[in-house]
Amino acid sequence: MALALRRRPAPFARQRLLVLYCRPLGDFAVQDGQVAQLRREFGAQLQVATSSPSDAAQSWRTWVSATQPTLLVRRGDRILAMAIGCLPLRELEQLIVHSLG
């Protein structure tokens, strides 16, 4: 029998990235698929959530496009990166990798 303890992170440990996908109304199936792919690729290193643009703007206190999909990357209280519009998946992957670094 084994005992598994869950340790609290050290005070100097880096917080996980939070990626918020702000999805306006409309047909954004390509972007939905890209966000799902990011979730599969980087799932252990980040948390992905989906929100409406108005909810995201209010809770994160930043501008979010009401007509284009927006991806916000945050660690703690600091926004590290933002991607607006229909970007290729490789650019979104680079954005995540850079933010993890």
N, C-alpha and C positions, 0 to 999 in steps of 0.2 A: 504494500500500500504506500502511496506517495502523497506527500503534502505539498500543495502548491500555494504559495503566498503571492498576493498581488502587491507589488511594491509601488509606493508613491514615487513619482519622478523626482529626481534630484532637483534642488532649487535652481541649478544652472542648466538644466536640460531644456532643449528647444521644444516649443510647443508644436503640435501637428499643424499642418497647413489646413485651412478651411477654404474650399473652393465653392463659391456661390454662383450658380447658373441662374441668371435673371432672364426669364423667358417671357417675352410679350405674347399677346394673342397672335395667332397666325400659323402658317405652315413652316415650321423650322425642323423638319424631320432629320435633315442632314446634321444640324447642330446637336439635336437630341442624341443622335448616334455617336457623334464625336465625344460628347460628355460621358456617355456610357462607356466608350472605349477608354477614356482617361480614368474612369472609375475602376475599370478592370486592370489597367496597367499600373496605376499608382495607388491602388486601394489601401494598402497597408501604411502608406506614408501621408495620406491626406484624407480629409473628410469632404464629401461632396454633398451639397444641398441644392435644392431648386426653390426658386422664389419668384414672385411677380416683381416687375420693376418697381412699382410703388412701395411694396413692402421692403424690398432691399434698400431703396433710397432712404427710407425712413429709419430702418434699423441700423444701417451701416453709415448713415449720414454722409452720403456721397451722391454725386449725380449718376444716374443710370438711364440708359436710352429706353424710351418707351416704345420704340419701333423696331429696334434691332436687338438680337440676343447679346447679352453682356456677361462676361465671365470675370468675377472678382476673386482675387487670391489674397487671403489675409492670414497673418500669424499674430495671435494675440489681438491687440487693438490697432494694429498697423496694417494698412492695405499695401501689399507689396507689388501687385500688378493688376492690370485691367485690360481686357480684350473686348473690343466692340465690333460686332458685325460677323460676317460669314468668313472666317479665317480658315485656312487649311489646317488639318489635324496636326501636321508636323510643327507648325508654328505654335499651336496650343501646347504641344508636348514640350517644346523648347521653353516656353513660358513657365511651365510647371517645373521642369528640371532646373532652370535658373533660380526660381523661387525656393526650391528645396536646398540649393547650394548654400 
